[in-house]
Amino acid sequence: MAMACLSFGSMAITPGTTCSVQLFPAGLTMHPEEGEEGNRKPSRPLACTIDPDSGISFIGQETPDFILYEIYDSGNMCVCAYGNEPAFIDALFSLTGEYRISLSTEEASYTGYIILRK
Protein backbone atom coordinates (compact mmCIF):
# COMPACT_ATOMS: atom_id res chain seq x y z
CA MET A 1 0.00 0.00 0.00
CA ALA A 2 1.38 3.43 -0.93
CA MET A 3 1.14 6.54 1.23
CA ALA A 4 1.16 10.15 0.09
CA CYS A 5 3.22 13.25 0.59
CA LEU A 6 2.17 16.65 -0.66
CA SER A 7 4.32 19.71 -0.75
CA PHE A 8 4.71 22.94 -2.63
CA GLY A 9 7.72 21.35 -4.31
CA SER A 10 7.30 17.74 -5.38
CA MET A 11 8.13 14.91 -3.02
CA ALA A 12 8.14 11.22 -3.86
CA ILE A 13 6.30 8.82 -1.61
CA THR A 14 7.57 5.51 -0.37
CA PRO A 15 5.39 2.46 0.25
CA GLY A 16 4.19 1.93 3.80
CA THR A 17 4.99 5.47 5.00
CA THR A 18 2.68 8.34 5.90
CA CYS A 19 4.37 11.67 5.23
CA SER A 20 3.68 15.22 6.24
CA VAL A 21 1.76 17.20 3.66
CA GLN A 22 2.12 20.90 2.90
CA LEU A 23 -0.97 22.53 1.43
CA PHE A 24 -1.10 26.13 0.33
CA PRO A 25 -4.42 27.91 0.86
CA ALA A 26 -5.94 30.11 -1.83
CA GLY A 27 -8.93 32.32 -1.19
CA LEU A 28 -8.03 33.04 2.43
CA THR A 29 -6.25 36.14 3.65
CA MET A 30 -3.59 34.46 5.72
CA HIS A 31 -1.67 37.68 6.40
CA PRO A 32 -2.86 41.21 6.94
CA GLU A 33 -2.54 43.41 3.90
CA GLU A 34 0.63 45.46 3.69
CA GLY A 35 0.90 49.10 2.77
CA GLU A 36 -1.73 51.17 1.10
CA GLU A 37 -1.66 49.28 -2.20
CA GLY A 38 -3.20 46.17 -0.64
CA ASN A 39 -0.36 43.77 -1.45
CA ARG A 40 -0.44 40.52 0.49
CA LYS A 41 2.33 38.16 1.49
CA PRO A 42 2.26 34.65 -0.03
CA SER A 43 0.19 32.03 1.79
CA ARG A 44 1.90 30.05 4.51
CA PRO A 45 2.02 26.29 4.03
CA LEU A 46 -0.21 24.22 6.29
CA ALA A 47 1.07 20.81 7.36
CA CYS A 48 -1.24 17.82 7.27
CA THR A 49 -1.19 14.10 6.61
CA ILE A 50 -3.10 11.93 4.18
CA ASP A 51 -3.39 8.34 5.27
CA PRO A 52 -5.63 5.57 3.89
CA ASP A 53 -6.61 4.49 7.41
CA SER A 54 -6.98 7.77 9.31
CA GLY A 55 -7.84 10.14 6.43
CA ILE A 56 -6.78 13.78 6.14
CA SER A 57 -5.56 15.53 9.30
CA PHE A 58 -4.12 19.02 9.66
CA ILE A 59 -1.18 19.18 12.08
CA GLY A 60 -1.42 21.73 14.87
CA GLN A 61 -4.85 23.05 13.96
CA GLU A 62 -8.38 21.90 13.27
CA THR A 63 -8.91 20.10 9.98
CA PRO A 64 -11.39 22.02 7.80
CA ASP A 65 -14.63 20.50 6.54
CA PHE A 66 -13.83 19.82 2.91
CA ILE A 67 -16.64 19.74 0.37
CA LEU A 68 -14.61 18.89 -2.74
CA TYR A 69 -11.51 16.73 -3.27
CA GLU A 70 -9.82 17.02 -6.69
CA ILE A 71 -6.84 15.36 -8.36
CA TYR A 72 -5.19 16.98 -11.41
CA ASP A 73 -2.50 15.43 -13.61
CA SER A 74 0.78 17.15 -14.51
CA GLY A 75 -0.94 18.72 -17.54
CA ASN A 76 -3.46 20.39 -15.19
CA MET A 77 -6.34 18.19 -16.41
CA CYS A 78 -8.80 17.06 -13.74
CA VAL A 79 -8.35 13.30 -13.25
CA CYS A 80 -11.18 12.99 -10.74
CA ALA A 81 -13.26 14.96 -8.25
CA TYR A 82 -15.08 13.61 -5.22
CA GLY A 83 -17.52 14.91 -2.66
CA ASN A 84 -16.30 12.56 0.07
CA GLU A 85 -12.94 11.81 1.62
CA PRO A 86 -12.90 7.96 1.45
CA ALA A 87 -13.51 7.91 -2.33
CA PHE A 88 -10.81 10.57 -2.84
CA ILE A 89 -8.25 8.66 -0.77
CA ASP A 90 -9.05 5.36 -2.53
CA ALA A 91 -8.56 7.04 -5.92
CA LEU A 92 -5.39 8.85 -4.82
CA PHE A 93 -3.66 5.71 -3.59
CA SER A 94 -4.55 3.82 -6.76
CA LEU A 95 -2.53 6.26 -8.92
CA THR A 96 1.12 6.56 -9.86
CA GLY A 97 2.81 9.66 -11.27
CA GLU A 98 2.82 13.41 -10.58
CA TYR A 99 -0.38 15.15 -9.49
CA ARG A 100 -1.77 18.36 -8.02
CA ILE A 101 -4.33 17.90 -5.28
CA SER A 102 -6.93 20.50 -4.39
CA LEU A 103 -9.04 20.25 -1.23
CA SER A 104 -11.84 22.82 -1.05
CA THR A 105 -14.03 24.22 1.71
CA GLU A 106 -16.77 26.79 1.23
CA GLU A 107 -14.22 29.54 2.00
CA ALA A 108 -10.94 28.35 0.47
CA SER A 109 -9.03 25.80 -1.56
CA TYR A 110 -5.84 24.10 -0.35
CA THR A 111 -3.39 22.93 -3.00
CA GLY A 112 -0.32 20.71 -2.93
CA TYR A 113 1.75 18.59 -5.31
CA ILE A 114 2.52 14.90 -5.11
CA ILE A 115 4.54 12.19 -6.83
CA LEU A 116 3.03 8.74 -6.29
CA ARG A 117 5.16 5.62 -6.66
CA LYS A 118 4.24 2.08 -5.77
N, CA, C and O atoms as a GROMACS GRO file, in nm:
protein
  472
    1MET      N    1   0.085  -0.117   0.000
    1MET     CA    2   0.000   0.000   0.000
    1MET      C    3   0.090   0.124   0.000
    1MET      O    4   0.185   0.130   0.077
    2ALA      N    5   0.061   0.220  -0.084
    2ALA     CA    6   0.138   0.343  -0.093
    2ALA      C    7   0.077   0.449  -0.003
    2ALA      O    8  -0.043   0.448   0.024
    3MET      N    9   0.158   0.540   0.044
    3MET     CA   10   0.114   0.654   0.123
    3MET      C   11   0.149   0.780   0.045
    3MET      O   12   0.223   0.773  -0.053
    4ALA      N   13   0.098   0.893   0.087
    4ALA     CA   14   0.116   1.015   0.009
    4ALA      C   15   0.190   1.123   0.084
    4ALA      O   16   0.181   1.134   0.207
    5CYS      N   17   0.261   1.202   0.010
    5CYS     CA   18   0.322   1.325   0.059
    5CYS      C   19   0.284   1.437  -0.037
    5CYS      O   20   0.292   1.419  -0.159
    6LEU      N   21   0.243   1.548   0.014
    6LEU     CA   22   0.217   1.665  -0.066
    6LEU      C   23   0.311   1.774  -0.021
    6LEU      O   24   0.344   1.784   0.097
    7SER      N   25   0.353   1.856  -0.112
    7SER     CA   26   0.432   1.971  -0.075
    7SER      C   27   0.425   2.072  -0.187
    7SER      O   28   0.378   2.042  -0.296
    8PHE      N   29   0.472   2.193  -0.159
    8PHE     CA   30   0.471   2.294  -0.263
    8PHE      C   31   0.567   2.252  -0.374
    8PHE      O   32   0.535   2.265  -0.492
    9GLY      N   33   0.683   2.201  -0.336
    9GLY     CA   34   0.772   2.135  -0.431
    9GLY      C   35   0.732   1.989  -0.431
    9GLY      O   36   0.665   1.943  -0.338
   10SER      N   37   0.771   1.914  -0.532
   10SER     CA   38   0.730   1.774  -0.538
   10SER      C   39   0.812   1.688  -0.445
   10SER      O   40   0.932   1.709  -0.427
   11MET      N   41   0.746   1.590  -0.385
   11MET     CA   42   0.813   1.491  -0.302
   11MET      C   43   0.763   1.354  -0.347
   11MET      O   44   0.645   1.336  -0.374
   12ALA      N   45   0.854   1.259  -0.354
   12ALA     CA   46   0.814   1.122  -0.386
   12ALA      C   47   0.768   1.052  -0.260
   12ALA      O   48   0.816   1.083  -0.150
   13ILE      N   49   0.677   0.960  -0.275
   13ILE     CA   50   0.630   0.882  -0.161
   13ILE      C   51   0.699   0.747  -0.162
   13ILE      O   52   0.747   0.701  -0.265
   14THR      N   53   0.704   0.685  -0.047
   14THR     CA   54   0.757   0.551  -0.037
   14THR      C   55   0.650   0.461   0.020
   14THR      O   56   0.572   0.504   0.105
   15PRO      N   57   0.643   0.336  -0.024
   15PRO     CA   58   0.539   0.246   0.025
   15PRO      C   59   0.545   0.228   0.176
   15PRO      O   60   0.653   0.221   0.235
   16GLY      N   61   0.428   0.221   0.237
   16GLY     CA   62   0.419   0.193   0.380
   16GLY      C   63   0.452   0.309   0.471
   16GLY      O   64   0.470   0.288   0.591
   17THR      N   65   0.462   0.431   0.418
   17THR     CA   66   0.499   0.547   0.500
   17THR      C   67   0.395   0.658   0.484
   17THR      O   68   0.355   0.690   0.373
   18THR      N   69   0.353   0.715   0.595
   18THR     CA   70   0.268   0.834   0.589
   18THR      C   71   0.359   0.954   0.608
   18THR      O   72   0.436   0.960   0.704
   19CYS      N   73   0.350   1.050   0.518
   19CYS     CA   74   0.437   1.168   0.523
   19CYS      C   75   0.358   1.291   0.559
   19CYS      O   76   0.235   1.295   0.548
   20SER      N   77   0.430   1.392   0.603
   20SER     CA   78   0.368   1.522   0.624
   20SER      C   79   0.332   1.581   0.490
   20SER      O   80   0.400   1.557   0.390
   21VAL      N   81   0.227   1.658   0.488
   21VAL     CA   82   0.176   1.720   0.366
   21VAL      C   83   0.178   1.870   0.386
   21VAL      O   84   0.142   1.918   0.493
   22GLN      N   85   0.220   1.945   0.285
   22GLN     CA   86   0.212   2.090   0.290
   22GLN      C   87   0.111   2.134   0.186
   22GLN      O   88   0.130   2.111   0.066
   23LEU      N   89   0.005   2.197   0.232
   23LEU     CA   90  -0.097   2.253   0.143
   23LEU      C   91  -0.089   2.404   0.150
   23LEU      O   92  -0.061   2.461   0.256
   24PHE      N   93  -0.114   2.468   0.039
   24PHE     CA   94  -0.110   2.613   0.033
   24PHE      C   95  -0.251   2.665   0.007
   24PHE      O   96  -0.310   2.635  -0.097
   25PRO      N   97  -0.306   2.742   0.102
   25PRO     CA   98  -0.442   2.791   0.086
   25PRO      C   99  -0.452   2.904  -0.016
   25PRO      O  100  -0.364   2.989  -0.026
   26ALA      N  101  -0.560   2.901  -0.091
   26ALA     CA  102  -0.594   3.011  -0.183
   26ALA      C  103  -0.735   3.055  -0.145
   26ALA      O  104  -0.819   2.972  -0.111
   27GLY      N  105  -0.761   3.182  -0.151
   27GLY     CA  106  -0.894   3.231  -0.119
   27GLY      C  107  -0.907   3.276   0.026
   27GLY      O  108  -1.012   3.328   0.065
   28LEU      N  109  -0.803   3.256   0.105
   28LEU     CA  110  -0.804   3.303   0.243
   28LEU      C  111  -0.699   3.412   0.258
   28LEU      O  112  -0.592   3.402   0.198
   29THR      N  113  -0.726   3.515   0.333
   29THR     CA  114  -0.625   3.614   0.365
   29THR      C  115  -0.552   3.564   0.487
   29THR      O  116  -0.598   3.579   0.600
   30MET      N  117  -0.436   3.505   0.463
   30MET     CA  118  -0.359   3.446   0.572
   30MET      C  119  -0.276   3.550   0.646
   30MET      O  120  -0.237   3.528   0.761
   31HIS      N  121  -0.248   3.662   0.582
   31HIS     CA  122  -0.166   3.768   0.640
   31HIS      C  123  -0.241   3.899   0.623
   31HIS      O  124  -0.314   3.916   0.526
   32PRO      N  125  -0.224   3.990   0.715
   32PRO     CA  126  -0.286   4.121   0.694
   32PRO      C  127  -0.226   4.187   0.571
   32PRO      O  128  -0.110   4.162   0.535
   33GLU      N  129  -0.304   4.270   0.507
   33GLU     CA  130  -0.254   4.341   0.390
   33GLU      C  131  -0.146   4.439   0.432
   33GLU      O  132  -0.150   4.496   0.540
   34GLU      N  133  -0.049   4.457   0.342
   34GLU     CA  134   0.063   4.546   0.369
   34GLU      C  135   0.047   4.674   0.290
   34GLU      O  136  -0.002   4.673   0.177
   35GLY      N  137   0.087   4.783   0.349
   35GLY     CA  138   0.090   4.910   0.277
   35GLY      C  139  -0.047   4.954   0.230
   35GLY      O  140  -0.149   4.891   0.259
   36GLU      N  141  -0.048   5.062   0.157
   36GLU     CA  142  -0.173   5.117   0.110
   36GLU      C  143  -0.218   5.058  -0.022
   36GLU      O  144  -0.333   5.077  -0.062
   37GLU      N  145  -0.128   4.984  -0.092
   37GLU     CA  146  -0.166   4.928  -0.220
   37GLU      C  147  -0.240   4.796  -0.206
   37GLU      O  148  -0.292   4.744  -0.305
   38GLY      N  149  -0.246   4.740  -0.085
   38GLY     CA  150  -0.320   4.616  -0.064
   38GLY      C  151  -0.245   4.491  -0.103
   38GLY      O  152  -0.308   4.388  -0.125
   39ASN      N  153  -0.112   4.497  -0.112
   39ASN     CA  154  -0.036   4.377  -0.145
   39ASN      C  155  -0.036   4.282  -0.026
   39ASN      O  156  -0.027   4.324   0.089
   40ARG      N  157  -0.047   4.152  -0.056
   40ARG     CA  158  -0.044   4.052   0.049
   40ARG      C  159   0.080   3.966   0.037
   40ARG      O  160   0.136   3.951  -0.071
   41LYS      N  161   0.124   3.912   0.149
   41LYS     CA  162   0.233   3.816   0.149
   41LYS      C  163   0.180   3.683   0.094
   41LYS      O  164   0.060   3.659   0.096
   42PRO      N  165   0.270   3.597   0.044
   42PRO     CA  166   0.226   3.465  -0.003
   42PRO      C  167   0.167   3.383   0.112
   42PRO      O  168   0.200   3.405   0.229
   43SER      N  169   0.080   3.290   0.078
   43SER     CA  170   0.019   3.203   0.179
   43SER      C  171   0.125   3.119   0.248
   43SER      O  172   0.224   3.078   0.188
   44ARG      N  173   0.102   3.094   0.376
   44ARG     CA  174   0.190   3.005   0.451
   44ARG      C  175   0.146   2.862   0.427
   44ARG      O  176   0.026   2.834   0.417
   45PRO      N  177   0.242   2.770   0.418
   45PRO     CA  178   0.202   2.629   0.402
   45PRO      C  179   0.138   2.577   0.531
   45PRO      O  180   0.175   2.619   0.641
   46LEU      N  181   0.044   2.486   0.516
   46LEU     CA  182  -0.021   2.422   0.629
   46LEU      C  183   0.014   2.274   0.623
   46LEU      O  184  -0.007   2.208   0.521
   47ALA      N  185   0.067   2.222   0.732
   47ALA     CA  186   0.107   2.081   0.736
   47ALA      C  187  -0.012   1.993   0.769
   47ALA      O  188  -0.093   2.025   0.856
   48CYS      N  189  -0.022   1.881   0.698
   48CYS     CA  190  -0.124   1.782   0.726
   48CYS      C  191  -0.076   1.646   0.678
   48CYS      O  192   0.029   1.636   0.614
   49THR      N  193  -0.151   1.543   0.710
   49THR     CA  194  -0.119   1.410   0.661
   49THR      C  195  -0.238   1.355   0.585
   49THR      O  196  -0.353   1.388   0.612
   50ILE      N  197  -0.207   1.270   0.488
   50ILE     CA  198  -0.310   1.193   0.418
   50ILE      C  199  -0.273   1.047   0.437
   50ILE      O  200  -0.164   1.004   0.400
   51ASP      N  201  -0.364   0.974   0.495
   51ASP     CA  202  -0.339   0.834   0.528
   51ASP      C  203  -0.463   0.752   0.491
   51ASP      O  204  -0.574   0.795   0.521
   52PRO      N  205  -0.447   0.637   0.427
   52PRO     CA  206  -0.563   0.557   0.389
   52PRO      C  207  -0.648   0.512   0.508
   52PRO      O  208  -0.769   0.493   0.493
   53ASP      N  209  -0.586   0.495   0.624
   53ASP     CA  210  -0.661   0.449   0.741
   53ASP      C  211  -0.723   0.562   0.822
   53ASP      O  212  -0.838   0.552   0.864
   54SER      N  213  -0.648   0.670   0.844
   54SER     CA  214  -0.698   0.777   0.931
   54SER      C  215  -0.747   0.900   0.855
   54SER      O  216  -0.798   0.993   0.917
   55GLY      N  217  -0.733   0.903   0.723
   55GLY     CA  218  -0.784   1.014   0.643
   55GLY      C  219  -0.692   1.135   0.640
   55GLY      O  220  -0.570   1.122   0.653
   56ILE      N  221  -0.751   1.252   0.623
   56ILE     CA  222  -0.678   1.378   0.614
   56ILE      C  223  -0.682   1.447   0.749
   56ILE      O  224  -0.789   1.465   0.807
   57SER      N  225  -0.565   1.485   0.800
   57SER     CA  226  -0.556   1.553   0.930
   57SER      C  227  -0.458   1.668   0.921
   57SER      O  228  -0.343   1.648   0.881
   58PHE      N  229  -0.502   1.788   0.956
   58PHE     CA  230  -0.412   1.902   0.966
   58PHE      C  231  -0.333   1.888   1.096
   58PHE      O  232  -0.386   1.843   1.197
   59ILE      N  233  -0.206   1.928   1.092
   59ILE     CA  234  -0.118   1.918   1.208
   59ILE      C  235  -0.115   2.052   1.279
   59ILE      O  236  -0.082   2.154   1.218
   60GLY      N  237  -0.149   2.052   1.407
   60GLY     CA  238  -0.142   2.173   1.487
   60GLY      C  239  -0.262   2.265   1.476
   60GLY      O  240  -0.261   2.373   1.534
   61GLN      N  241  -0.362   2.224   1.405
   61GLN     CA  242  -0.485   2.305   1.396
   61GLN      C  243  -0.599   2.215   1.352
   61GLN      O  244  -0.578   2.101   1.310
   62GLU      N  245  -0.720   2.268   1.363
   62GLU     CA  246  -0.838   2.190   1.327
   62GLU      C  247  -0.842   2.165   1.176
   62GLU      O  248  -0.814   2.255   1.097
   63THR      N  249  -0.878   2.045   1.139
   63THR     CA  250  -0.891   2.010   0.998
   63THR      C  251  -1.022   2.068   0.945
   63THR      O  252  -1.128   2.045   1.004
   64PRO      N  253  -1.017   2.143   0.835
   64PRO     CA  254  -1.139   2.202   0.780
   64PRO      C  255  -1.237   2.095   0.732
   64PRO      O  256  -1.201   1.980   0.712
   65ASP      N  257  -1.362   2.136   0.714
   65ASP     CA  258  -1.463   2.050   0.654
   65ASP      C  259  -1.457   2.069   0.504
   65ASP      O  260  -1.506   2.169   0.451
   66PHE      N  261  -1.397   1.973   0.436
   66PHE     CA  262  -1.383   1.982   0.291
   66PHE      C  263  -1.513   1.940   0.223
   66PHE      O  264  -1.582   1.849   0.269
   67ILE      N  265  -1.544   2.009   0.114
   67ILE     CA  266  -1.664   1.974   0.037
   67ILE      C  267  -1.629   1.920  -0.101
   67ILE      O  268  -1.714   1.862  -0.168
   68LEU      N  269  -1.504   1.938  -0.144
   68LEU     CA  270  -1.461   1.889  -0.274
   68LEU      C  271  -1.315   1.848  -0.268
   68LEU      O  272  -1.230   1.920  -0.215
   69TYR      N  273  -1.286   1.731  -0.323
   69TYR     CA  274  -1.151   1.673  -0.327
   69TYR      C  275  -1.119   1.648  -0.473
   69TYR      O  276  -1.188   1.570  -0.539
   70GLU      N  277  -1.014   1.714  -0.527
   70GLU     CA  278  -0.982   1.702  -0.669
   70GLU      C  279  -0.838   1.657  -0.689
   70GLU      O  280  -0.748   1.691  -0.611
   71ILE      N  281  -0.818   1.581  -0.796
   71ILE     CA  282  -0.684   1.536  -0.836
   71ILE      C  283  -0.664   1.578  -0.981
   71ILE      O  284  -0.746   1.547  -1.067
   72TYR      N  285  -0.553   1.651  -1.008
   72TYR     CA  286  -0.519   1.698  -1.141
   72TYR      C  287  -0.387   1.634  -1.183
   72TYR      O  288  -0.297   1.616  -1.101
   73ASP      N  289  -0.376   1.600  -1.312
   73ASP     CA  290  -0.250   1.543  -1.361
   73ASP      C  291  -0.148   1.654  -1.386
   73ASP      O  292  -0.178   1.772  -1.364
   74SER      N  293  -0.028   1.617  -1.431
   74SER     CA  294   0.078   1.715  -1.451
   74SER      C  295   0.047   1.813  -1.564
   74SER      O  296   0.111   1.918  -1.573
   75GLY      N  297  -0.050   1.780  -1.649
   75GLY     CA  298  -0.094   1.872  -1.754
   75GLY      C  299  -0.209   1.960  -1.710
   75GLY      O  300  -0.270   2.029  -1.792
   76ASN      N  301  -0.240   1.959  -1.581
   76ASN     CA  302  -0.346   2.039  -1.519
   76ASN      C  303  -0.487   1.999  -1.565
   76ASN      O  304  -0.578   2.081  -1.564
   77MET      N  305  -0.502   1.872  -1.605
   77MET     CA  306  -0.634   1.819  -1.641
   77MET      C  307  -0.690   1.747  -1.520
   77MET      O  308  -0.620   1.671  -1.454
   78CYS      N  309  -0.817   1.770  -1.489
   78CYS     CA  310  -0.880   1.706  -1.374
   78CYS      C  311  -0.893   1.555  -1.401
   78CYS      O  312  -0.959   1.514  -1.496
   79VAL      N  313  -0.829   1.476  -1.316
   79VAL     CA  314  -0.835   1.330  -1.325
   79VAL      C  315  -0.964   1.281  -1.260
   79VAL      O  316  -1.033   1.194  -1.314
   80CYS      N  317  -0.995   1.336  -1.144
   80CYS     CA  318  -1.118   1.299  -1.074
   80CYS      C  319  -1.150   1.403  -0.967
   80CYS      O  320  -1.063   1.476  -0.920
   81ALA      N  321  -1.277   1.407  -0.930
   81ALA     CA  322  -1.326   1.496  -0.825
   81ALA      C  323  -1.427   1.419  -0.743
   81ALA      O  324  -1.510   1.347  -0.798
   82TYR      N  325  -1.420   1.435  -0.613
   82TYR     CA  326  -1.508   1.360  -0.522
   82TYR      C  327  -1.569   1.454  -0.420
   82TYR      O  328  -1.511   1.557  -0.385
   83GLY      N  329  -1.684   1.417  -0.372
   83GLY     CA  330  -1.752   1.491  -0.266
   83GLY      C  331  -1.732   1.428  -0.130
   83GLY      O  332  -1.783   1.478  -0.030
   84ASN      N  333  -1.656   1.316  -0.124
   84ASN     CA  334  -1.630   1.256   0.007
   84ASN      C  335  -1.486   1.208   0.016
   84ASN      O  336  -1.425   1.170  -0.084
   85GLU      N  337  -1.434   1.211   0.136
   85GLU     CA  338  -1.294   1.181   0.162
   85GLU      C  339  -1.255   1.036   0.131
   85GLU      O  340  -1.151   1.016   0.068
   86PRO      N  341  -1.332   0.935   0.172
   86PRO     CA  342  -1.289   0.796   0.145
   86PRO      C  343  -1.272   0.766  -0.005
   86PRO      O  344  -1.177   0.698  -0.043
   87ALA      N  345  -1.363   0.814  -0.088
   87ALA     CA  346  -1.351   0.790  -0.233
   87ALA      C  347  -1.227   0.860  -0.288
   87ALA      O  348  -1.156   0.804  -0.371
   88PHE      N  349  -1.200   0.983  -0.242
   88PHE     CA  350  -1.081   1.057  -0.285
   88PHE      C  351  -0.954   0.981  -0.247
   88PHE      O  352  -0.865   0.964  -0.330
   89ILE      N  353  -0.945   0.936  -0.123
   89ILE     CA  354  -0.825   0.866  -0.077
   89ILE      C  355  -0.807   0.735  -0.152
   89ILE      O  356  -0.694   0.700  -0.188
   90ASP      N  357  -0.915   0.661  -0.175
   90ASP     CA  358  -0.905   0.536  -0.253
   90ASP      C  359  -0.851   0.565  -0.393
   90ASP      O  360  -0.763   0.493  -0.441
   91ALA      N  361  -0.902   0.668  -0.458
   91ALA     CA  362  -0.856   0.704  -0.592
   91ALA      C  363  -0.710   0.749  -0.589
   91ALA      O  364  -0.632   0.709  -0.674
   92LEU      N  365  -0.675   0.832  -0.492
   92LEU     CA  366  -0.539   0.885  -0.482
   92LEU      C  367  -0.437   0.772  -0.470
   92LEU      O  368  -0.336   0.772  -0.541
   93PHE      N  369  -0.463   0.677  -0.383
   93PHE     CA  370  -0.366   0.571  -0.359
   93PHE      C  371  -0.369   0.462  -0.466
   93PHE      O  372  -0.292   0.366  -0.458
   94SER      N  373  -0.456   0.476  -0.564
   94SER     CA  374  -0.455   0.382  -0.676
   94SER      C  375  -0.372   0.436  -0.793
   94SER      O  376  -0.350   0.364  -0.891
   95LEU      N  377  -0.326   0.560  -0.784
   95LEU     CA  378  -0.253   0.626  -0.892
   95LEU      C  379  -0.102   0.615  -0.877
   95LEU      O  380  -0.050   0.590  -0.768
   96THR      N  381  -0.032   0.635  -0.987
   96THR     CA  382   0.112   0.656  -0.986
   96THR      C  383   0.140   0.775  -1.076
   96THR      O  384   0.066   0.798  -1.173
   97GLY      N  385   0.244   0.850  -1.047
   97GLY     CA  386   0.281   0.966  -1.127
   97GLY      C  387   0.275   1.095  -1.048
   97GLY      O  388   0.266   1.093  -0.925
   98GLU      N  389   0.282   1.208  -1.120
   98GLU     CA  390   0.282   1.341  -1.058
   98GLU      C  391   0.143   1.402  -1.068
   98GLU      O  392   0.079   1.398  -1.173
   99TYR      N  393   0.096   1.459  -0.955
   99TYR     CA  394  -0.038   1.515  -0.949
   99TYR      C  395  -0.042   1.640  -0.864
   99TYR      O  396   0.044   1.662  -0.778
  100ARG      N  397  -0.144   1.723  -0.889
  100ARG     CA  398  -0.177   1.836  -0.802
  100ARG      C  399  -0.307   1.797  -0.734
  100ARG      O  400  -0.400   1.746  -0.797
  101ILE      N  401  -0.313   1.822  -0.605
  101ILE     CA  402  -0.433   1.790  -0.528
  101ILE      C  403  -0.492   1.920  -0.476
  101ILE      O  404  -0.420   2.006  -0.426
  102SER      N  405  -0.622   1.933  -0.489
  102SER     CA  406  -0.693   2.050  -0.439
  102SER      C  407  -0.804   2.004  -0.346
  102SER      O  408  -0.889   1.924  -0.384
  103LEU      N  409  -0.802   2.055  -0.223
  103LEU     CA  410  -0.904   2.025  -0.123
  103LEU      C  411  -0.977   2.155  -0.094
  103LEU      O  412  -0.916   2.253  -0.053
  104SER      N  413  -1.109   2.156  -0.116
  104SER     CA  414  -1.184   2.282  -0.105
  104SER      C  415  -1.286   2.280   0.008
  104SER      O  416  -1.351   2.179   0.033
  105THR      N  417  -1.297   2.395   0.075
  105THR     CA  418  -1.403   2.422   0.171
  105THR      C  419  -1.493   2.526   0.106
  105THR      O  420  -1.470   2.564  -0.009
  106GLU      N  421  -1.593   2.572   0.177
  106GLU     CA  422  -1.677   2.679   0.123
  106GLU      C  423  -1.601   2.810   0.113
  106GLU      O  424  -1.635   2.896   0.031
  107GLU      N  425  -1.496   2.828   0.196
  107GLU     CA  426  -1.422   2.954   0.200
  107GLU      C  427  -1.293   2.954   0.122
  107GLU      O  428  -1.249   3.060   0.078
  108ALA      N  429  -1.228   2.837   0.104
  108ALA     CA  430  -1.094   2.835   0.047
  108ALA      C  431  -1.063   2.701  -0.017
  108ALA      O  432  -1.131   2.601   0.006
  109SER      N  433  -0.957   2.703  -0.099
  109SER     CA  434  -0.903   2.580  -0.156
  109SER      C  435  -0.760   2.565  -0.106
  109SER      O  436  -0.688   2.664  -0.092
  110TYR      N  437  -0.719   2.442  -0.080
  110TYR     CA  438  -0.584   2.410  -0.035
  110TYR      C  439  -0.521   2.323  -0.142
  110TYR      O  440  -0.579   2.222  -0.183
  111THR      N  441  -0.402   2.362  -0.189
  111THR     CA  442  -0.339   2.293  -0.300
  111THR      C  443  -0.199   2.246  -0.264
  111THR      O  444  -0.125   2.316  -0.196
  112GLY      N  445  -0.165   2.126  -0.310
  112GLY     CA  446  -0.032   2.071  -0.293
  112GLY      C  447   0.001   1.982  -0.410
  112GLY      O  448  -0.087   1.950  -0.490
  113TYR      N  449   0.127   1.941  -0.420
  113TYR     CA  450   0.175   1.859  -0.532
  113TYR      C  451   0.229   1.728  -0.477
  113TYR      O  452   0.282   1.723  -0.366
  114ILE      N  453   0.217   1.622  -0.556
  114ILE     CA  454   0.252   1.490  -0.511
  114ILE      C  455   0.312   1.407  -0.624
  114ILE      O  456   0.272   1.422  -0.740
  115ILE      N  457   0.405   1.321  -0.591
  115ILE     CA  458   0.454   1.219  -0.683
  115ILE      C  459   0.423   1.087  -0.617
  115ILE      O  460   0.471   1.060  -0.507
  116LEU      N  461   0.344   1.003  -0.682
  116LEU     CA  462   0.304   0.874  -0.629
  116LEU      C  463   0.382   0.762  -0.696
  116LEU      O  464   0.384   0.752  -0.819
  117ARG      N  465   0.445   0.679  -0.616
  117ARG     CA  466   0.516   0.562  -0.666
  117ARG      C  467   0.474   0.443  -0.584
  117ARG      O  468   0.453   0.454  -0.463
  118LYS      N  469   0.461   0.331  -0.647
  118LYS     CA  470   0.424   0.208  -0.577
  118LYS      C  471   0.547   0.135  -0.533
  118LYS      O  472   0.538   0.028  -0.472
   0.00000   0.00000   0.00000
